[in-house]
Structure formats: structure tokens, C-alpha cells
Amino acid sequence: VQRELVDRAKRGDEEAFDSLARSVGDRCMAIASWVLRDVDLAEDAVQSALVRAWRELRTLRDADRFEAWLHRILINECYAEARRRTRWSAKIRLLPVDDRVETGGILSVDDRDQLERAFRRLSVEQRSVLVFHHYLGLPLPELAKRLGVPLGTAKSRLRLATGALRASLDADDRSNNSQERLA
Amino acid sequence: MTPRPDADARIAAFFETSQPELPDRAFEAVRRDIHRTRQRVVIGPWRPPAMFALARYCIAAALVVLLGILLVDFRPGFGPGGQPTPSPTPPITAPPSVAPSATPSAPAGPTVFTSPLYDYTITIPTGWIAAPAVVRWDGTKAPGPDAESDKFVGPGRLSAWAIAGPFVGDLEAFTADRIAANARDHSDTCPPDAFQVKEPFRIGDQPWVFLGWNCGALINEAITIRGGIAFAIVFRDLAVEAATDPADRAIFQSMLDAVELPN
């Protein structure tokens, strides 16, 4: 169905593109939210990516790769939004902490806060690798292709970013253990 | 005390937390935007994807060397013992398809050039030299004086180039596409008010459109569509800061008057 919609959209069918956008929009919003950690910027990035995808759609050769192609556009828009955020940092509206999160009891509130802080300290490029790997579940070769970086770069970014998140949890665990011993 | 899940499990769980959905207003905004946004037109076939980058570099390097040698040979005063000086303009030489009576350095009169790739013919004024395109235009950028264009270099700061490729749409659509492409691809040098002239005209029975920009230099473009193939011939005078100039228009018109398109 998506292939047919892409083909129709390539011929200028706006309804078909609207259907496509609605089928992938939420996932794009999630990716952008993860990468940018800001609701408004994420929304802007997704809108820009969708409009750019419409403009460039005829350059897409394989309709089956539409979403992968769109994700690459989206990530570039996220990078652009992040650069703008650096210039206009006063306008940031941070992503609110969602207390309704269900993670099967694995993740404590402290864990989430630690991870959130560590995640925000990462560069947008490192965050992108983590999001594509953990949220989209992409293997490294596909992840590298989708981000438009060499495989070695993707591996390196994933290793560093994962290491940073692990370190934040380890530090938290050590702190908790010390407190338990003192008690 | 219960053992804590390992760090990787907690990191994986972190990425399972819910994220905001794209609100309806964003979809509506996209809908409005795409209605106002023209899709990029892809003209011509894609370049063969199997070509290795190294091969492309080798071909490009060989062409540069060849053109450089030919330029040195053809320019007056540049014999084997001459002292070459750096040239600010790219080396240009005569194409193999120029009529046999023409010589690259100093044609005796106007020369008929037949494009090897695009199959049209055009008359080159006396003193101009030509170099054919080496690769077909892929349609992803505004026509410029590079490898996809047949190039014509005149005296002073005059030059022209031409491209062609399949286009879905009529002449009006192609005209709009060229204007938009120029604004998109040359916004760094062309101010928003650079586009100033749009005039329909004919060469024989063939309808054409004449476009003029003042991009800090005179840019004139003649475009047409025939049999689903779009043709664009661009004339540039770096010495004139205007969208039109009578002398330039006369030279350009003399080139256009004898244009013959393939059937």
C-alpha cells in the first residue's frame, strides 16, 4: 500500500502524500523528540522533513525505501533544528517528564532521570545513533546507511553514547550502594 | 535486596518510554505547505549508479589534462616554447561535432555546432569556441556551465551554455520550473528581484520563452519544449549588470535564430 501511495504522490497526488505522512508521522515525531528532547523543535523538524520529502519525492528511486529515505531527511532537519536551538536557546520548551511511563518495572524513576540527563549531554549525532539502534531497532549497517555515515563512524558513535549512558547508571548505582552501606 | 537489572536492560527500557505524537495541526500545516510547494522536477535518466568514484575522478582528471593541453595549443602565442600563464576561465576547446570548416581558435565566421548529447544545432558567433557536454544533465540542479552543458565561450566576459532533457509538463511549467530552480540554486548570488524578464517568442514555428535575470551579471535564458524534451540555452555576460542589454540580446538572438531542434 505504501508503495502505491508513494507512486501516486510522486505523480503529484497530495491526498496520497497526506496518507503517507499520517502513516509515518508519529514515528517521525518520536524520533525527532528523542533526538531533540524538545516538543516544539521536534514538531518543526518533522514538518520541515515532510515538506522537503514532498519536494524531493521524485528523486526517490525505490518506493519501498520511502520511510528509510524520509528518516534520513528527518535527521538532517533535526541537526538543523539543533543548530538553530543553539542560537536561540532561550526559546526551548523541554520535553515534560511523563510519569505514566510503563517500562515493566525495569526502570526506576532515578534510573530514568539519570539516563535522561546523560542522554541530553550527548551530541545530536550520538543521540541519533542510539535512537535508530534502540528505538527503531536497526542493525548497524542499516543504521549507518540511514544516517548517511560510514559504518565505522556509526559503530564508534554507538559505543561512545552507550558508554556514556552506562557510566551514568553505574555512578548512580555506586552512589546508592554507598548510601546503603552507610545506613 | 533484589538485584538490579543490568545497565543495558535499563537503557533498552529507557527507549521504550512513550514519546509525543505528531498533532493534527502539524499534518494540516504540511498539507497546506505541500499544496504551495512544487515538486522538484527530475529531468533525464539518472547517472549509472555502478560507476566507481575512482573511475569518475580518473575520467575528470584526464579531461582536465586534455582540455588544458588543447587550450595551450589553440591559444595564440602558446606554442611549445611559450610561457603559459594562469587562466581564470576553465579550459574550453572545440568539440568534435563542430562543422569541419571551423577551427577552435579563430573560426573565420559563424560556426554551426551540433550537440553530440542533445542533438540540437546552434550557430556560434565568430570568435566563439565550443565544448560539448560530457555527461547528460541529471536534472537535479539549475543548468550551469559545467560538465552537463554544451559550453560556448565568447570574447570578453561572454559565455553561453545549453542543456536538454525529458520534461513532464508544458512550456509554461518548464518556465516556472527554471525560475524556481534559479531562485533555489543561485539565491546566494541572485537577489529575490533578480528575475525581471519573461517574453514569449518564436524560432520558426517553435514557441520559446526568453527569461532575463540581473544576478550581478546579465543572465538570459531561452527555453522551449519539443516532443517531451526541454531545451535551455543560457547566455551570460559578466561585464553587464542588468537583466537585458541590447548588444547582448543581439548576439544571443543571432545564436538562437538558427537553432534547430531534433525531430
Interface residues (C-beta under 8 A of the other chain):
Chain A: K10 G12 E14 F17 D18 A21 R22 G25 D26 C28 M29 A30 S33 W34 V39 A42 E43 V46 Q47 L50 V51 W54 R55 E56 L57 R58 T59 R61 L95 D98 R100 V101 T103 G104 I106 L107 D111 R112 L115 E116 F119 L130 V131 H134 Y135 T162 L165 R166 L169 D170 D173 E180
Chain B: M1 R4 P5 A7 D8 A9 R10 I11 A12 A13 F14 F15 E16 T17 S18 Q19 P20 E21 L22 P23 A26 F27 A29 V30 R31 D33 I34 H35 T37 R38 Q39 R40 V41 V42 W46 T140
